[in-house]
Amino acid sequence: MCNTNSILLVDDHPIVRSALIPLIDIIPDTQIIGQAENGEEGYNKFVSLSPQLIIADIEMPKMNGVEMVKKIKSIAPNTKVIFITSHSDLFTFEEALSLDVDGYIFKENAMKEIRNCIDVVLQNEKFTCEKFKQFIETNQRKIDRIRKNKQLVTQLTKTELEVLGLISKGKSSPQIADQLFKSIKTIENHRYNICKKLEVTGNNQLLTFAVKQRKILSDYLEADKI
């Protein structure tokens, strides 16, 4: 078939894939050329098959949809992506939004929305289902807070990130000093600077921040390979 739009379907639930396949197969000039059940397999399938469009879940084992799409976009930035997902945790949800992909659908609406979404996306336009928009509107303050916290964390040095990571695990200043081979006074200075940068006051608030933002911290710690 000429000008066929190739699609890779990535979802860890075989029932979801089985339900979507016949709906996608009847769309003119489209063809599902591969399936995967996790992000790692999805990335490998993308490399071998080079599909034009990826339809992917956000929450998946081994590598989630966000991480997979980031890797794919790093080598093929023009690849079109539709996220079809359940209500993910807000940290992962915000990461998905930050990627600015081509389409967003909730699984509960997928059977009704998938064809329209694919048609719109293949016309180089964006598609977001109404339920998705409502979910964003309902959680906008929390999403904005996550974004602000991520921005605050980017101000920390590598050492401060490491200290905050240990604080999130309940480590005291003497324990952190011992683990990092630094003096307690140095760790206390780091705590002071971290509090100032994160706009929090006192050790209790700092601990609360560190625990609540553990996901953000782990991402930055892994990125910096600390």
N, C-alpha and C positions, 0 to 999 in steps of 0.2 A: 504493500500500500504506500502510495506516494505521500510525502509530508505527514507521516504518522508521528504523533507525539508519544514518545516512549516514557513509561512511568515505572518507578520503583516503589513498591509498597512495603513499609517497614512498621511492624506492630508485633508485640510479643503475644498477642491474643489471637490464636488461629481462628476463633469464631468471628472476630471482627474482620479479619482478612477475608474469610469465606463469605461474609455478608457483603463486603464492599466490591469484591471482584466482579460479580455479575452486573452490578450497577455501573461500574466503570467500563466493562467490556462493551456495553451497548452505546457508549458515547462515540460518535463518529471520529475517525482519524486519531484514535488513541489506542495504545496497546500496553498492557502490563508486561514488562520484559523480565521482571524479577521480583522476588519477595525475600524478606528477612525478618527474623524474630527478635533481634536486638540491634543496638546501635553499632556495635563492632562489626557484626555481619553485614549490616546495612552499608557501612562505609566501604567494606571490601567489595560488596556487590556493586556499589557505585563506581569504584575504580575500574572494575572489570567490564561493566556494562555501559557506563556513561549515559544514563537516562537524562531526559530533558526536565522531568518533573519528579520530585520525591514527595510522597505522601507518608507522613511519619507521626507516630505517637511521640509524646514528650517524655513520659515516664517509661523507661525500659531498663532491663538488666544489662550488666556489663558496661554499656555506654548509653547514656540517655540521649533523647532526640536532640537536645540542645548541643551537647558535646559533639554528636555526630555531624550536625549541620555546620557547626563552626569549622570542623575539619574539612568538610566538603567544600564550604565556601572559600577556604584558604587555597584550594587548588582549582576550583571552578566557580568563581564568584557569580556567574550569570545563571547558575542552576536555580530553577524555580522550586519553591518549597511550600507545601501545605501542611500545617500541623493539625492533626485530628486527635483530640485528647480528652481525657476525663478532667475533673477539677484537680489539677496538680497542686502541690504545696506552693505557696506564694513566692518563695525564693526561686524555685525552678520556673514558675510561671513568669516572673519578672524577667528572668534571663531569656525566655522564649520571646517575650515582647521586644526585648532590646535587640534581637536579631533582625527585626523588621522583615519577616518573611512575607510570602505572597498571599497566604490564606490561613485563616484560623477557624476551626470548627470543633464543637464539642461532640463527643461520641453519641450522646443522647439525641443529637439532631442530624447525625451523619447521613442516615438513610435518605432524609429529605433534602439535605443541602449539598451532598457531594458532587452531583452532576453540575449544578449551577456554579459551585465554587471552582471546579475544574475549568468550565467554560470561560468564566471570568478571568481566571489566572492565565489561561493560555492566550487570552487577548491582551496580555501585558497589563492587567489591572489588578487591584488588590481586592480581596474578599474577606470580610469578617462577619460571621453569623450574628444575628441579633442577641442570642443568649450569651455569646461571648462578650459582646459589647456591654450587656447588662452586668455581667460578672465583673468586668473591669471597672465599670462605674461604681458598683457596690463596694469594691475593694480598693478604690483609687487612693485613699489616704494611706492604707497599709503599703501599697505598691510604691507610692511616693516616698514613704519612710525607708523602705528597703533601698531605694535608689540613693537617698541621701546618706544612709549608713555606709553604702558601698563607696560613695564619694569621700566620706570622712576617713574610711579605712585606707584609701589610696594615699592619704597624707602621711601614713606611718612609714618609718624606716623598716628595713628588714629585721633589725634587732627588736624594734618595738612590736612588729607583727609576731615575732617569735615569743616575746614576753606575753603578749595578749593571748596568744594561742595557749600558753601554759596556764594563764589565769583562767581561761575558759574550762580547763580541766581541773580547776580547784586547787592549783598549786599556790602555796604561800610565797612571800618574797624570799625567805631563807631557802626554801626548796628550789625556787627558780634560780637564785644566785648559785646554789650548789650545782645545779644541772648545767648552767651556762658558764660556769667557772668565772663568775663575776662577784663583786662585793655586794652585800645587801644594800649599801648606800646607792650603788649604781643602779640596782633594780628599782629602788624607790624613786630615783630620779627619772627612770624610764616610765614608771607608773604616773608620775606627775605630768610628764610631757604627753603621754598617751591620753590622760584625762582631758588635758587642755585641747588637744587636737580633735578628740571625739565629742567635746562639749558636754562632758559629764563631770559630776562633782563627787569625790569620795570613792573609797574602795568598794563599797557595796554597790553603787551604781555602775562602777567599772566592771565588777563581776557579773552583774545582771546583763550589761551590754555584751560582754564577751560570750556568755552562755547563749543568749538569744541570737547572736550573730555568728554562731559557730560555723554555719554553712559558708558564710561569706569569708570568714577567716581561713577555713580549710582550702577554699579555692585560691586565695592569694598565697597562702603558704606553699601550696603545691606548685603554683605558677613560678614562685621565686625559688623553689627547690631548697627550702630551708630545712 
